[in-house]
Amino acid sequence: MPEVRPADVDVGKLFRNLSEHWYRPSSPVDANFTRLARSVDMMFERLRTSERLAFLSKQFYPEWRNLLETPPPLDQAEEMWRIPDAKDED
């Protein structure tokens, strides 16, 4: 991506685009944000600590290998969609 210099930015266009895509949270979300955030935290804690859910990490975070510049294994596509069955849990 080419470097953008401050002098090249059309400030009016920037704010028009922001106003079209950026809006206040809805009242229900605003009123329940703490409760919702707590639920999301609990879900991710369970995902992080449960051996039975470990297979989901590759599905939730497939981009980590790319971000860390680690080449994905050849069987990554298969692992992305694999759901363990009862014999895998033994």
C-alpha positions in Angstrom: 0.0 0.0 0.0 1.4 3.4 -0.9 2.4 5.8 1.8 -0.2 8.5 2.5 1.1 11.9 3.4 -1.0 14.3 5.5 -1.0 16.8 2.6 -2.6 14.2 0.4 -5.6 13.7 2.6 -8.9 15.3 1.6 -10.2 16.1 5.2 -13.7 16.9 4.0 -14.0 13.5 2.2 -12.4 11.7 5.1 -15.1 13.0 7.5 -17.9 12.4 5.0 -16.8 8.8 4.7 -16.5 8.5 8.5 -20.0 9.9 9.0 -21.4 7.3 6.6 -19.7 4.4 8.4 -19.2 5.4 12.0 -22.2 5.7 14.3 -23.0 5.6 18.0 -23.8 2.3 19.5 -27.4 1.5 19.9 -29.1 2.2 23.2 -29.5 -1.5 24.1 -25.8 -2.2 23.4 -24.7 0.9 25.3 -26.9 -0.1 28.3 -25.7 -3.7 28.3 -22.1 -3.3 27.2 -20.5 -4.4 30.5 -22.7 -7.5 30.7 -22.0 -8.4 27.1 -18.3 -7.9 27.5 -18.3 -10.1 30.5 -20.0 -12.9 28.5 -17.5 -12.6 25.7 -14.6 -12.7 28.2 -16.1 -15.9 29.7 -16.5 -17.5 26.3 -12.9 -16.7 25.3 -11.6 -17.9 28.6 -13.4 -21.2 28.1 -12.1 -21.5 24.6 -8.5 -20.8 25.9 -8.6 -23.3 28.7 -10.8 -26.2 27.5 -9.0 -29.1 26.0 -12.2 -30.2 24.4 -12.4 -26.9 22.5 -8.7 -26.6 21.5 -9.6 -27.6 17.9 -11.5 -24.3 17.6 -8.4 -22.2 18.0 -7.4 -22.9 14.4 -10.8 -22.0 13.2 -11.1 -18.8 15.3 -7.6 -17.5 14.6 -6.6 -18.8 11.1 -4.7 -15.6 10.3 -2.2 -15.9 13.2 0.2 -18.0 11.1 0.2 -15.4 8.4 0.7 -12.5 10.9 3.6 -14.4 12.5 5.0 -15.2 9.0 4.9 -18.9 9.7 3.9 -21.0 6.7 0.7 -23.0 7.3 0.9 -26.7 7.2 -0.3 -28.4 4.1 -3.2 -29.9 6.0 -4.4 -26.6 7.4 -7.5 -26.5 5.2 -8.6 -29.9 6.5 -8.0 -28.9 10.1 -10.0 -25.6 9.7 -13.2 -27.6 9.2 -12.6 -30.7 11.3 -14.9 -31.3 14.2 -13.6 -34.0 16.5 -15.7 -37.0 17.1 -16.0 -39.0 20.3 -13.0 -41.2 19.5 -10.8 -38.0 19.3 -11.8 -37.1 22.9 -10.3 -40.3 24.4 
